[in-house]
């Protein structure tokens, strides 16, 4: 499959021309966002369990084993096989999803400060405006966030607070009326990331 760099450049030029008309964001916004991200704790990854000494005793050829050693070793191997089968799909699922993403897909982080909210979801043109398909996680100080893989292009979206209140993103690059009395937030994604200016 060939990749048309001319189309990418035309799309990026159009996105930049569109973005020139958007309001200027404060220069310190990136620093503030990154300070919040860096302040979040990194989740602990469980370490794999090491082989018990019984297994080592069964497989190391240092001495003559009793008659039950071979069936015991077979039973242990079978148990390990079933445990590995049950845990392997969970460990492999995250990289498989990342590897399946198309080349023109960019990860974008959405955030909303809503300390009083019980739950927050993201709805937009990228998920057919599904009210509960993308749920945000609550962070420190009531800031809700989620990272979404978006295709290159322009996307319109809103946050859905507590399943009933639709809220525009106050940090969005642009707000546009949808013709039905609602204002949607706009984000423009290029092959190199979110277009900021």
Secondary structure, 3 states (H helix, E strand, C coil): CCCCHHHHHHHHHHHHHHHHCCCCCCCCHHHHHHHHHHCCCCCCCCCCCCCCHHHHHHHCCCCCCCCHHHHHHHHHHHHHHHHHHHHHHHHHHHHHHHHHCCCCEEEEEEEEECCCCCCEEEEEHHHCCCCCCCECEECHHHEEEEEEEEECEEEEEEEEECCCEEECCCCCCEEEECCCCCEEEEEEEECCEECCC
